[in-house]
Every structure is written in structure tokens, then in C-alpha cells.
Amino acid sequence: MIKLAIKDLKLFFKDRRSMLLTFAIPIALITLFAFAFGGAGRSNGDTKISLLVSDLDHTATSKEVIKQFDSLKSLQIKTLPLEDAEKAIKKGSESCVLVIHKGFTDSLKSGAALPLELKYDEAKGMEVGLLQQSLIPTLSMLPFSLGNSKEAMGNKLAKMTGTSNPQVRQTIQTQSNNLFDAISKGISENGSKKKNNPTKSFMGGDIKMTKLVKATNDNQLGLIQAVAGTAVMMLLFSVVGIGMGLLDEKQEGTLKRLLYSPMDPLNILFGKMISANIISIFQLLIMFLFASVVFGLDIISHLPGLLITILATAFACSAFGVLLASFAKNRQQVQGLSTLIILVMSAIGGSMIPLFIMPAIMQKAAVISVNYWSIQGFYDVFWRNLSIFNPTFISRILVLFLIGIILNSLAIVMFRKNILKLT
């Protein structure tokens, strides 16, 4: 019994594929998910949320407000003109912009409601929610830290009553001033070492929320993420299986017989490339048709962009499968290596975890994955409603085709080396 167990252990540790599946893949995924769900090895203070700010007031007070935001450890402030900020949000590179509208300083001095607006991408609602937790406390105290505290407190009380009568508002303001003075005197006589503000209990943090990018044509964010993310990940697994057919032909001797036929050896590889592309296109089409029929995904209104993205995705993914098969020595090697690579690319590229809930460092690392460019292309089509002539959409498609060209070129080089070994 013991000898049998020892024999099995020896066989296990000699099998590189089993070792890879048992240890390497779980360790790689644990590492990726640890970073994705909170940034392993970092404190909360190290995680900063990007916030665009557009100052339309252009006053010393509005600039001072931006400095206060910039001093917060949880925010990374970047000032941009409103038009540029909106473009960045619409193409998905930024989540939101805080707009300081004209008249901000006057409203702050008078204690009126502050003309502030947060324009955001609904797809990044979780990031915007975290942003609000850092932003609202500072915003709500601006009337008291930079404006007229007494008047701000009176206006807040008047707003709570809902009255518009000037006399009533004046009475509220007078009584509010008396209350403010009484509280201030009490704090002073109490000898408190803390510099308490009597208006602190009246924090409101009112801010207008505007969805700059939102769901249209009944295409919901979760559905787009589920279809696009799953389709690309499963396609990668499928094309690896197609590519492994080349290895089967090599082991069975079919490939060697083809090499003796009067044809260019590269035509063998090109045939695999063509079949892999055709199968990939059909697989993606069927997945999106299924989502349309069963879940109501609107593909008719986005048909040109969908077809272009499918073609580019199929080209890049099929090239990945053929490349693996062109340099691997056997089926077991391809299976182990492809599983690890595909799971890692899917994890960082957005197939398993939506990018907008990942920390900034993971979002930057995502660009090395085929999944990222493909999923973003589908987001451009179904969520951002970009036209096929939009520079952002075109750039993603070009990257996918570039990936396919590079991988296919490498596959040709590796295939030639393998052919030389056979002949």
C-alpha cells in the first residue's frame, strides 16, 4: 500500500502538466484576484481614485477648492476642460468629472446651494460610489470652511423648511445666527481644545448627479459584461483545441505525409489559420445571437460595429491558438500552458472580473490581454454607442488586428522550425 502511494507520488511529481494544473494555476489566480479585489500588500491609503475636475468658475475660491480635493489621500485629481473630460468618460478611460459651474464662488459666499455636478459613466457606478464617500464630506463642509458659516447654516435651515417667503427666511436666518453665536459661546466657555464648527451637524453635501453614459436600447451593463467576457474567454479555449489538431496530425504521421506532397509546407499552417478564423467567427455569432434571442440583447441596432468587433476578435484569438500549437511539442504541453495563459489573460482582461471594480494598477496591466481589447470593443458598440468611425473604436479594432498579425507571424516562424525537424 505504501509502495503504491510512493509510486503514484513519483509519477505525479514527474508529470509537469499535473504539477502546473495543481500548483501554478491556483497560485497565479490567487495572486491576480488578491490584487484585483483590494490590492494585496497595500494599505487603504495607497489606493487612489481618479477624479477629473472641470473648473468653469475660474476664481481664486474655486482653485482653493480644487487644492482641498487634491490634498485628500484617497483622490487623484486631474483638471481638464469640460469637453475633454466628457470625451475621456465616453471612451471609457475615465469614470467621472466634477464640474464646478460658473457662480460657484457667489453661491458659496451667500450660503446658497453650490452649483456642483458630477457627470459619470453608469458602467463605473461602484467606483463613483467609492469616490462619493471621499468627496461628499469635503464638499458639504465647503460653505463652512470657505464661505459664510452663519449664512450657510441659516440657508440650510430654511431649505429644510421648504419656505420661499422672504420674511420667514429672514426670521430663520436671524434665529439661526443667534443659535450659531450661542453654540460658539458655549464651545468657547467649555474650554474645548477641539475647534468644533457649530454648523458641522448640518452637513448636506448636495451635488447634482448626471449619467453621461448610461444604458440605452435595453442593453444592460451586466448582460454586456456576461456575454462579451464569457464569449472571448471560451473562444480562446476553443481555438486552442483547433490548434491542437495540428499536433494530432504530427503525432499520427499525417503531417509528415502532407510534407511529401507537392505543396508549400506553409499552406498546411495557413489552412489551420483559415479554419480557426471561420470557426471563431461562427462561435461568436452564435453566442451573441443566443444572447439576443434569450436575454434580449439588441444586436440589430449595433450590427456593423458588432460584426467588425467579431472579425477582429476572431482573428486575434485564432492566432493565439495556432501559435501555441506551432511551437508546442505535444498535446499535454499545449493543454497545461494554454490553461494557465488563458485564465491569467481572462482574469486581468475583464472576462472574470469587470475592469471598473479593479484597482488602477490592474486596469493598466489589462492592456496586455486580448480579452481587454475585445471586451472594450463590445462595450464601445453596445454601451457607449460609438460609431464604427469613432477613433476610440477604431483604435481597439486596430490593436486586435495587430495582435493577430504578430501572433500569426510568430506562428509561421515556429512552424518552419518544426517542419525542418520533421524533414
Secondary structure as GFF3:
##gff-version 3
##sequence-region A 1 423
A	DSSP	alpha_helix	2	14	.	.	.	ID=ss1
A	DSSP	alpha_helix	16	19	.	.	.	ID=ss2
A	DSSP	pi_helix	20	24	.	.	.	ID=ss3
A	DSSP	alpha_helix	25	36	.	.	.	ID=ss4
A	DSSP	three_ten_helix	44	46	.	.	.	ID=ss5
A	DSSP	beta_strand	49	55	.	.	.	ID=ss6
A	DSSP	alpha_helix	60	70	.	.	.	ID=ss7
A	DSSP	beta_strand	75	79	.	.	.	ID=ss8
A	DSSP	alpha_helix	82	90	.	.	.	ID=ss9
A	DSSP	beta_strand	96	100	.	.	.	ID=ss10
A	DSSP	alpha_helix	104	110	.	.	.	ID=ss11
A	DSSP	beta_strand	116	121	.	.	.	ID=ss12
A	DSSP	three_ten_helix	122	124	.	.	.	ID=ss13
A	DSSP	alpha_helix	125	140	.	.	.	ID=ss14
A	DSSP	alpha_helix	142	145	.	.	.	ID=ss15
A	DSSP	alpha_helix	149	161	.	.	.	ID=ss16
A	DSSP	alpha_helix	166	190	.	.	.	ID=ss17
A	DSSP	three_ten_helix	200	202	.	.	.	ID=ss18
A	DSSP	beta_strand	208	213	.	.	.	ID=ss19
A	DSSP	alpha_helix	221	252	.	.	.	ID=ss20
A	DSSP	alpha_helix	254	259	.	.	.	ID=ss21
A	DSSP	alpha_helix	266	295	.	.	.	ID=ss22
A	DSSP	three_ten_helix	300	302	.	.	.	ID=ss23
A	DSSP	alpha_helix	303	327	.	.	.	ID=ss24
A	DSSP	alpha_helix	331	349	.	.	.	ID=ss25
A	DSSP	three_ten_helix	355	357	.	.	.	ID=ss26
A	DSSP	alpha_helix	360	365	.	.	.	ID=ss27
A	DSSP	three_ten_helix	366	368	.	.	.	ID=ss28
A	DSSP	alpha_helix	370	382	.	.	.	ID=ss29
A	DSSP	alpha_helix	391	422	.	.	.	ID=ss30
###
